[in-house]
Amino acid sequence: MDNYNFLKINLISKRITFFLISFIFVMQICTAQANKPTISDAEESVVFIKDNISSFDSLKQMFRERVVYVDIWATWCAPCRREFKYKQPLQEYAKANNIVLLYISGDKPKDEPKWKEIVLKNKLSGYHIRMNDKLKADIKQKFARPLKSSGELALIYPTYIILDKFGNILENIPKPSNYVEVLRELEKLDK
C-alpha cells in the first residue's frame, strides 16, 4: 500500500472515530438532561418546595407560562382533607393538559411532619409549600374573604384558585368534589 492510500484510510478512520466520540458525548448529554427533574416530574410525584418564598407573586413566577391549580389548605382543616378523596379526576386532567397542581399549606413549622405525612398518604401529586409568615401575610392580603359570623376578613380554608398562563388569578374556583365545574374552568383556559 502506498503512502497516499495509507494516509487516506488513516484520515477516514480518524473522522469516523471523531464522529463516534461526538455522537456518544451528545447522547450522554441528552440522557443527563432527560434525567434531570423538571416541572413535569411533579405531575406524577410529590415535590416539596424548600425555597424561602415570601410572596405569592414569587410563587407564581416559578410556574410562569403554565396553568396552575392552587389549593390553599391546612392539616387541621377537615373540609380541606375531605376534598383530597376527589383529587383523581383533577390529577388526571392536569397531567394530560400540562397543568401544575400547587398545594399551599397554612400549617405552622411544628406541624411540618404531619403536613408531609398527609400529603404522601393522600398521594397529592404536584408541588407543595408550607407558608412562612411573610407568604401567609401576602396570601391573606390577596385572598382574604369576610367571615360569615363577623364580616372580618380572613384567609378561609380551603381556598381554590387557578392561575392562567399569563399569571392572571381566577378566584372562587369550585372545590374538587365538584370536579365537573373545576374541569370546566380549566377547559376555558385551553381555548
C-alpha positions as a Markdown table, in Angstrom:
| # | Residue | x | y | z |
|---|---|---|---|---|
| 1 | Met | 0.0 | 0.0 | 0.0 |
| 2 | Asp | 1.4 | 3.4 | -0.9 |
| 3 | Asn | 1.6 | 6.4 | 1.4 |
| 4 | Tyr | -1.4 | 8.1 | -0.2 |
| 5 | Asn | -3.8 | 5.3 | 0.4 |
| 6 | Phe | -2.5 | 4.8 | 3.9 |
| 7 | Leu | -3.0 | 8.5 | 4.8 |
| 8 | Lys | -6.5 | 8.4 | 3.2 |
| 9 | Ile | -7.5 | 5.3 | 5.3 |
| 10 | Asn | -6.0 | 6.9 | 8.4 |
| 11 | Leu | -7.9 | 10.2 | 7.8 |
| 12 | Ile | -11.2 | 8.3 | 7.3 |
| 13 | Ser | -10.6 | 6.3 | 10.4 |
| 14 | Lys | -9.9 | 9.4 | 12.4 |
| 15 | Arg | -13.1 | 11.1 | 11.1 |
| 16 | Ile | -15.2 | 8.0 | 12.0 |
| 17 | Thr | -13.6 | 7.9 | 15.5 |
| 18 | Phe | -14.3 | 11.6 | 15.9 |
| 19 | Phe | -17.9 | 11.2 | 14.8 |
| 20 | Leu | -18.5 | 8.2 | 17.1 |
| 21 | Ile | -16.9 | 10.0 | 20.1 |
| 22 | Ser | -19.0 | 13.1 | 19.3 |
| 23 | Phe | -22.2 | 11.0 | 19.0 |
| 24 | Ile | -21.6 | 9.3 | 22.3 |
| 25 | Phe | -20.9 | 12.6 | 24.0 |
| 26 | Val | -24.1 | 14.1 | 22.7 |
| 27 | Met | -26.1 | 11.1 | 23.7 |
| 28 | Gln | -24.7 | 11.3 | 27.3 |
| 29 | Ile | -25.7 | 15.0 | 27.5 |
| 30 | Cys | -29.2 | 14.2 | 26.2 |
| 31 | Thr | -29.6 | 11.3 | 28.7 |
| 32 | Ala | -28.4 | 13.5 | 31.5 |
| 33 | Gln | -30.8 | 16.3 | 30.5 |
| 34 | Ala | -33.7 | 13.7 | 30.3 |
| 35 | Asn | -32.9 | 12.5 | 33.9 |
| 36 | Lys | -33.0 | 16.0 | 35.4 |
| 37 | Pro | -36.0 | 16.7 | 37.5 |
| 38 | Thr | -38.4 | 19.1 | 35.7 |
| 39 | Ile | -41.7 | 20.7 | 36.5 |
| 40 | Ser | -43.5 | 17.8 | 34.8 |
| 41 | Asp | -41.9 | 15.4 | 37.3 |
| 42 | Ala | -44.3 | 16.7 | 39.9 |
| 43 | Glu | -47.2 | 15.7 | 37.7 |
| 44 | Glu | -46.6 | 12.1 | 38.9 |
| 45 | Ser | -44.8 | 12.8 | 42.1 |
| 46 | Val | -44.8 | 14.9 | 45.2 |
| 47 | Val | -42.3 | 17.9 | 45.2 |
| 48 | Phe | -41.8 | 19.8 | 48.4 |
| 49 | Ile | -40.7 | 23.4 | 47.7 |
| 50 | Lys | -37.9 | 24.3 | 50.1 |
| 51 | Asp | -37.3 | 27.8 | 48.9 |
| 52 | Asn | -38.0 | 30.6 | 51.4 |
| 53 | Ile | -40.7 | 32.3 | 49.3 |
| 54 | Ser | -42.2 | 35.4 | 50.8 |
| 55 | Ser | -44.8 | 36.5 | 48.3 |
| 56 | Phe | -47.5 | 34.9 | 46.1 |
| 57 | Asp | -46.0 | 36.7 | 43.1 |
| 58 | Ser | -42.7 | 35.0 | 43.7 |
| 59 | Leu | -44.5 | 31.7 | 43.8 |
| 60 | Lys | -46.4 | 32.5 | 40.6 |
| 61 | Gln | -43.1 | 33.3 | 38.9 |
| 62 | Met | -41.9 | 29.7 | 39.4 |
| 63 | Phe | -44.7 | 28.5 | 37.1 |
| 64 | Arg | -44.9 | 31.3 | 34.6 |
| 65 | Glu | -46.5 | 30.4 | 31.3 |
| 66 | Arg | -48.2 | 27.4 | 32.9 |
| 67 | Val | -51.8 | 27.0 | 34.1 |
| 68 | Val | -51.7 | 26.4 | 37.8 |
| 69 | Tyr | -54.4 | 24.9 | 40.0 |
| 70 | Val | -53.8 | 26.2 | 43.6 |
| 71 | Asp | -55.2 | 24.5 | 46.7 |
| 72 | Ile | -54.7 | 26.5 | 49.9 |
| 73 | Trp | -55.3 | 24.2 | 52.9 |
| 74 | Ala | -54.1 | 23.1 | 56.3 |
| 75 | Thr | -53.8 | 19.8 | 58.1 |
| 76 | Trp | -56.3 | 20.8 | 60.9 |
| 77 | Cys | -58.9 | 21.7 | 58.3 |
| 78 | Ala | -61.4 | 18.8 | 58.0 |
| 79 | Pro | -63.1 | 20.2 | 54.8 |
| 80 | Cys | -59.7 | 20.6 | 53.2 |
| 81 | Arg | -58.7 | 17.0 | 53.9 |
| 82 | Arg | -62.2 | 15.6 | 52.8 |
| 83 | Glu | -61.7 | 17.1 | 49.4 |
| 84 | Phe | -58.5 | 15.1 | 48.8 |
| 85 | Lys | -60.6 | 12.0 | 48.1 |
| 86 | Tyr | -61.9 | 13.8 | 44.9 |
| 87 | Lys | -58.4 | 14.6 | 43.6 |
| 88 | Gln | -58.1 | 11.8 | 41.0 |
| 89 | Pro | -60.0 | 13.4 | 38.1 |
| 90 | Leu | -58.2 | 16.7 | 38.7 |
| 91 | Gln | -54.8 | 14.9 | 38.7 |
| 92 | Glu | -55.6 | 13.0 | 35.5 |
| 93 | Tyr | -56.8 | 16.2 | 33.7 |
| 94 | Ala | -53.8 | 18.2 | 35.0 |
| 95 | Lys | -51.3 | 15.5 | 33.8 |
| 96 | Ala | -53.0 | 15.3 | 30.3 |
| 97 | Asn | -53.1 | 19.0 | 29.9 |
| 98 | Asn | -49.8 | 20.2 | 31.3 |
| 99 | Ile | -51.4 | 21.9 | 34.3 |
| 100 | Val | -49.4 | 22.4 | 37.5 |
| 101 | Leu | -51.0 | 21.4 | 40.8 |
| 102 | Leu | -49.8 | 23.6 | 43.7 |
| 103 | Tyr | -50.8 | 22.9 | 47.3 |
| 104 | Ile | -50.1 | 25.7 | 49.8 |
| 105 | Ser | -50.3 | 24.7 | 53.4 |
| 106 | Gly | -51.1 | 27.2 | 56.2 |
| 107 | Asp | -49.6 | 24.9 | 58.9 |
| 108 | Lys | -47.1 | 26.1 | 61.5 |
| 109 | Pro | -43.5 | 24.9 | 61.4 |
| 110 | Lys | -44.1 | 22.4 | 64.3 |
| 111 | Asp | -46.7 | 20.7 | 62.1 |
| 112 | Glu | -44.4 | 20.1 | 59.1 |
| 113 | Pro | -44.0 | 16.3 | 59.8 |
| 114 | Lys | -47.8 | 15.9 | 59.9 |
| 115 | Trp | -48.2 | 18.0 | 56.8 |
| 116 | Lys | -45.8 | 15.9 | 54.8 |
| 117 | Glu | -47.4 | 12.7 | 56.1 |
| 118 | Ile | -50.8 | 13.8 | 54.9 |
| 119 | Val | -49.5 | 14.8 | 51.5 |
| 120 | Leu | -47.8 | 11.5 | 51.0 |
| 121 | Lys | -50.7 | 9.4 | 52.4 |
| 122 | Asn | -53.2 | 11.1 | 50.1 |
| 123 | Lys | -50.8 | 10.8 | 47.1 |
| 124 | Leu | -51.2 | 14.5 | 46.3 |
| 125 | Ser | -49.0 | 14.7 | 43.2 |
| 126 | Gly | -47.8 | 18.2 | 42.5 |
| 127 | Tyr | -45.9 | 20.9 | 44.3 |
| 128 | His | -46.2 | 21.6 | 48.0 |
| 129 | Ile | -45.2 | 24.6 | 50.1 |
| 130 | Arg | -45.8 | 25.4 | 53.7 |
| 131 | Met | -46.4 | 29.1 | 54.1 |
| 132 | Asn | -43.9 | 31.1 | 56.2 |
| 133 | Asp | -45.2 | 34.2 | 58.0 |
| 134 | Lys | -44.4 | 36.6 | 55.1 |
| 135 | Leu | -46.0 | 34.4 | 52.4 |
| 136 | Lys | -49.1 | 33.8 | 54.7 |
| 137 | Ala | -49.5 | 37.6 | 55.2 |
| 138 | Asp | -49.2 | 38.2 | 51.5 |
| 139 | Ile | -51.7 | 35.4 | 50.6 |
| 140 | Lys | -54.1 | 36.6 | 53.3 |
| 141 | Gln | -53.9 | 40.2 | 51.9 |
| 142 | Lys | -54.7 | 38.9 | 48.4 |
| 143 | Phe | -57.3 | 36.2 | 49.1 |
| 144 | Ala | -59.0 | 37.1 | 52.4 |
| 145 | Arg | -62.8 | 36.8 | 52.5 |
| 146 | Pro | -65.3 | 38.0 | 55.0 |
| 147 | Leu | -66.2 | 35.6 | 57.8 |
| 148 | Lys | -69.9 | 34.8 | 57.9 |
| 149 | Ser | -70.1 | 35.3 | 61.6 |
| 150 | Ser | -68.4 | 38.7 | 61.9 |
| 151 | Gly | -67.6 | 40.0 | 58.5 |
| 152 | Glu | -64.0 | 40.3 | 59.5 |
| 153 | Leu | -61.5 | 39.5 | 56.6 |
| 154 | Ala | -59.7 | 36.2 | 57.0 |
| 155 | Leu | -58.0 | 33.6 | 54.9 |
| 156 | Ile | -60.6 | 30.9 | 54.7 |
| 157 | Tyr | -59.5 | 27.2 | 54.3 |
| 158 | Pro | -59.8 | 25.7 | 51.8 |
| 159 | Thr | -59.4 | 28.2 | 49.1 |
| 160 | Tyr | -59.1 | 27.2 | 45.4 |
| 161 | Ile | -57.5 | 29.4 | 42.7 |
| 162 | Ile | -56.5 | 29.0 | 39.1 |
| 163 | Leu | -53.6 | 30.9 | 37.5 |
| 164 | Asp | -53.8 | 31.2 | 33.8 |
| 165 | Lys | -50.7 | 31.1 | 31.6 |
| 166 | Phe | -50.3 | 34.9 | 32.0 |
| 167 | Gly | -50.4 | 34.8 | 35.8 |
| 168 | Asn | -53.9 | 36.2 | 36.0 |
| 169 | Ile | -55.8 | 34.9 | 39.0 |
| 170 | Leu | -59.2 | 33.3 | 38.8 |
| 171 | Glu | -60.7 | 33.2 | 42.3 |
| 172 | Asn | -63.7 | 31.3 | 43.8 |
| 173 | Ile | -63.0 | 28.1 | 42.0 |
| 174 | Pro | -65.2 | 25.2 | 42.9 |
| 175 | Lys | -63.9 | 22.6 | 45.3 |
| 176 | Pro | -62.5 | 19.3 | 43.8 |
| 177 | Ser | -65.7 | 17.3 | 44.8 |
| 178 | Asn | -67.4 | 19.5 | 42.2 |
| 179 | Tyr | -64.8 | 18.3 | 39.6 |
| 180 | Val | -67.1 | 18.8 | 36.6 |
| 181 | Glu | -67.1 | 22.6 | 37.4 |
| 182 | Val | -63.4 | 22.6 | 38.1 |
| 183 | Leu | -62.6 | 20.9 | 34.8 |
| 184 | Arg | -64.9 | 23.3 | 33.0 |
| 185 | Glu | -63.0 | 26.3 | 34.5 |
| 186 | Leu | -59.7 | 24.7 | 33.4 |
| 187 | Glu | -61.0 | 23.9 | 29.9 |
| 188 | Lys | -61.9 | 27.6 | 29.4 |
| 189 | Leu | -58.2 | 28.4 | 29.7 |
| 190 | Asp | -57.3 | 26.0 | 26.8 |
| 191 | Lys | -59.4 | 28.0 | 24.3 |
